[in-house]
């Protein structure tokens, strides 16, 4: 190996060693031999690239790619932040208030988990499953969820341009969205047929539990004896915000558990006064149901307090922390995750519906379908004999 090659390997290996050290701080289950063995292979790969690649290599490009791969190989939400991104993340400036209402995950490109009800993205027809290939002329192929989500924010009234691809279509769609200040999420309710009330939770917040309780009380006055809770495309709200609403329905046992690397598993249990709502519940879920909505759904399903109708959910129920690295870059790292009452992970597993019904496919720009097969199936299930309230849990 030449002296130049050795220098490049050293420059490229140093950040990887930093990540190994960070991994050792977060969890010490691996031996030093286990942790450092892959660095030998990494050294060999870098040496081969430097000496044999057809073009001269940019050390920064290789290093950044390696760091991104290490972080994003963990899960879709973890990310490596460059020194510039880390400086932006830690400058303590208030977050821009403007949003287009998109929640993202990563699947080759950035993928839309869901769009908030009434948001600029929803009005433009962007759906769960759409791929965002370009944001303001910047390709997302190597862009993290962390970066993409922050690029979508800005001052209310400002615009952002997205190149969106849907399904197997070969022609992308360019959409310009005007950012708006996010309204507080509002829980709404209505009667959908005699005896059946429907509540829509568009996003979870600190107000969701009292608002949900109020809406259900109003529906009971209107004659509701069964309840449908619509969580389709509900993706906003940190996972822990799903716990308080779940307490309304579950009166005993473990609601969810929180698991991290070096701490004992923390069980969140029902307490006195929980489980005051005893009517049968059906939850409508899709691949756009995420975070707090999944924690809420897992708690109810785990105690047989709800039937899940719709699609397999996306599986995002982890919390992240920002870790500064010695070179000025950083890690946005998932450090804790929520578990269903059974102990099964929600993160990257999602919730499996009891009754599977797919949302209809819609061409980009086409009018929404006139039929609602997921809601129709839920109503069909509720037409079966038992519509009376269950005994108190």
WOPE-V915954 format. One record per residue. RES is the residue in one small letter. SS is DSSP state (H for helix, E for strand, C for the rest). Layout:
{{RES	SS} {RES	SS}}
//
This chain:
{{x	C} {x	C} {x	H} {x	H} {x	H} {x	H} {x	H} {x	H} {x	H} {x	H} {x	H} {x	H} {x	H} {x	H} {x	H} {x	H} {x	H} {x	H} {x	H} {x	H} {x	H} {x	H} {x	H} {x	H} {x	H} {x	H} {x	C} {x	C} {x	C} {x	C} {x	C} {x	H} {x	H} {x	H} {x	H} {x	H} {x	H} {x	H} {x	H} {x	H} {x	H} {x	H} {x	H} {x	H} {x	H} {x	H} {x	H} {x	H} {x	H} {x	H} {x	H} {x	H} {x	C} {x	C} {x	C} {x	C} {x	C} {x	C} {x	H} {x	H} {x	H} {x	H} {x	H} {x	H} {x	H} {x	H} {x	H} {x	H} {x	H} {x	H} {x	H} {x	H} {x	C} {x	C} {x	C} {x	C} {x	C} {x	C} {x	E} {x	E} {x	E} {x	C} {x	H} {x	H} {x	H} {x	H} {x	H} {x	H} {x	H} {x	C} {x	C} {x	C} {x	C} {x	C} {x	C} {x	C} {x	C} {x	E} {x	E} {x	C} {x	C} {x	E} {x	E} {x	E} {x	E} {x	E} {x	C} {x	C} {x	C} {x	E} {x	E} {x	E} {x	E} {x	E} {x	E} {x	C} {x	C} {x	C} {x	C} {x	H} {x	H} {x	H} {x	H} {x	C} {x	C} {x	C} {x	C} {x	C} {x	C} {x	C} {x	E} {x	E} {x	E} {x	E} {x	E} {x	C} {x	C} {x	E} {x	E} {x	C} {x	C} {x	C} {x	C} {x	C} {x	H} {x	H} {x	H} {x	H} {x	H} {x	H} {x	H} {x	H} {x	C} {x	E} {x	C} {x	C} {x	C} {x	C} {x	E} {x	E} {x	E} {x	E} {x	E} {x	E} {x	E} {x	C} {x	C} {x	C} {x	C} {x	C} {x	C} {x	C} {x	E} {x	E} {x	E} {x	E} {x	E} {x	E} {x	C} {x	E} {x	E} {x	C} {x	C} {x	C} {x	C} {x	C} {x	C} {x	E} {x	E} {x	E} {x	E} {x	E} {x	E} {x	C} {x	C} {x	E} {x	E} {x	E} {x	E} {x	E} {x	C} {x	C} {x	C} {x	C} {x	C} {x	C} {x	C} {x	H} {x	H} {x	H} {x	H} {x	H} {x	H} {x	H} {x	H} {x	H} {x	H} {x	H} {x	H} {x	H} {x	H} {x	C} {x	C} {x	C} {x	C} {x	E} {x	E} {x	E} {x	E} {x	E} {x	C} {x	C} {x	C} {x	C} {x	C} {x	C} {x	C} {x	C} {x	C} {x	C} {x	H} {x	H} {x	H} {x	H} {x	H} {x	H} {x	H} {x	C} {x	C} {x	C} {x	C} {x	C} {x	C} {x	E} {x	E} {x	E} {x	E} {x	E} {x	E} {x	E} {x	C} {x	C} {x	C} {x	C} {x	C} {x	E} {x	E} {x	E} {x	E} {x	C} {x	C} {x	C} {x	C} {x	C} {x	C} {x	C} {x	C} {x	C} {x	C} {x	E} {x	E} {x	E} {x	E} {x	E} {x	E} {x	C} {x	C} {x	C} {x	C} {x	C} {x	C} {x	H} {x	H} {x	H} {x	H} {x	H} {x	H} {x	H} {x	H} {x	H} {x	H} {x	H} {x	C} {x	C} {x	C} {x	C} {x	E} {x	E} {x	E} {x	E} {x	C} {x	C} {x	C} {x	C} {x	C} {x	C} {x	C} {x	E} {x	E} {x	E} {x	E} {x	E} {x	E} {x	E} {x	C} {x	C} {x	C} {x	C} {x	C} {x	E} {x	E} {x	E} {x	E} {x	E} {x	E} {x	E} {x	E} {x	E} {x	E} {x	C} {x	C} {x	C} {x	C} {x	C} {x	E} {x	C} {x	C} {x	C} {x	C} {x	C} {x	C} {x	C} {x	C} {x	C} {x	E} {x	E} {x	C} {x	C} {x	C} {x	C} {x	C} {x	C} {x	C} {x	C} {x	C} {x	C} {x	C} {x	C} {x	C} {x	C} {x	C} {x	C} {x	H} {x	H} {x	H} {x	H} {x	H} {x	H} {x	H} {x	H} {x	H} {x	H} {x	C} {x	C} {x	C} {x	C} {x	C} {x	C} {x	C} {x	C} {x	C} {x	C} {x	C}}
//
